[in-house]
Amino acid sequence: MFWKKKKDSKDVAKSRLKLVLTQDRLNCSPDMLEAMKTDILQVIAKYMDFDEKAMDIQISQSQSAEDGKPVLVANIPVLSLRKMK
């Protein structure tokens, strides 16, 4: 069974700071991020059922040290695929 490690307040603060810095570099407001998240979820909902409470969508810096470009990271637990009409 998979158990998630509870994040320390230090880890939460670090994650929030990364998000704020990325938003600042992108000139992307929290409202715009929320609108993107909503649009993405509406499209995904057409094709599958997913666990909204367990999902995590973030914009962060690329792990590649060379480019450092922002990346969209989405962890969306899929419950089932919908049948196409």
N, C-alpha and C positions, 0 to 999 in steps of 0.2 A: 504494500500500500504506500502511496505517495503522501508525504507530510510536508506541508509548507512551513518553513522556518519563519517565526514571527520577526518582523523587522524591528530593529532598535530605533529609538528616536534619532540617533545619529544617521542611520541609513535613510530614514524618511526625509530628514532635512537635506541630506546630500542629493537625493533624488529630486526634491523640489527645487533646489538651487540649480541643478542641471537643466530642469525644465524651464525655469525662468531665464537662464542664460541663453538657451536655445531659442526661446520665444523672442528674446531681445535681438539676437542675431538675425532671425528670420523676419523681424518686424511683424510678428504674428500675435495677435491679441488672444487672451483666453476665450473670448466669445467666438473668434474664428476657429480656434481649435475645437471647441464644443460643437460648432456647426459642421465641421469636417467629420467629427466622430458620429454625429447624428446621421449625416448623409451616408457614410460608410455602412453604418448599421442598418439603414433602410434598404440598401442594396443587398446586403448579405441576407437579410430577413426574407427576401424574395425566394431564396434558394435553399435555406436551411434554418433549422431551429437552433438556438444557441443559448448558453447560460449567461444572461446579462450581468448577474451579480458577480460572476467569477472572471469576467473579461477584464482586460487591461490594454488600453491603447495609449501610446505615448509618442512624442517626437523627441528624439535624442540625437546626440552626435554619433556619427559613424565610428565604428570600432577601428577602422583603418586610420592609422596615425598620419598617413600621407594626405588624404583628402579632407577629413574632418567635416564632411557634409552632413547636414541633418538627414535623419532617416525616420520613417514612420514604422513603429513596431506595434504589432497588434497580436495579442494572445486572446483568442476567442474560442472558448470550449464549445465544440459543435456537438449538439445532442442528437440531431438526425437531419438527413437531407429531405427536402420537400419533393413531392412528385410533380413533375412538369405537366401542365395541362395541355 
